Amino acid sequence: MGQACKSGLAFESSSGVAECVETESIKYKGSKLKSPYECDPTNTSAYCELHHSGGSYLEVPCECALDGNNGYCSSIIGTKEY
């Protein structure tokens, strides 16, 4: 039977076993970001890294803001804001 993670994020800790984790930090180009997690949407080769308590990270793209000038990480799953 499945289970929902409060953080919305899980990773496979062993074969067929998922573990709920939380995002501990978000980095972009090696620098730790603070909310609202700004990034450069014109650099399509650089991704936001969601570092989680499982010791790994997920990569998510930087997306354009509605104002057309700024960019933000496209997902902040696993964070308190999420």
C-alpha positions, 0 to 999 in steps of 0.5 A: 500500500502506498503512503504520502510524504508530508514533504511531497518528496521521496527517493528509493533508499533500497530496491523497492523501498521509498523513504520520505525526505525533505529538501535541505537546500537549493543550489544554483551554479554551486551557490546556495539560494534563499527564498524565492530561489532566483536563477538565470532562465537564459542559461538553459544548461544550468539547473537548480539543485534540490539537495535533500536529506537522503544525501542526493539532489534533484535537478529542476530547470530555471523558469522565466517569471511572468515579468519577463526579466527574472527567473526562479527554480521551477520546483521547490518540492520538499521545502517548507514553502512547498 
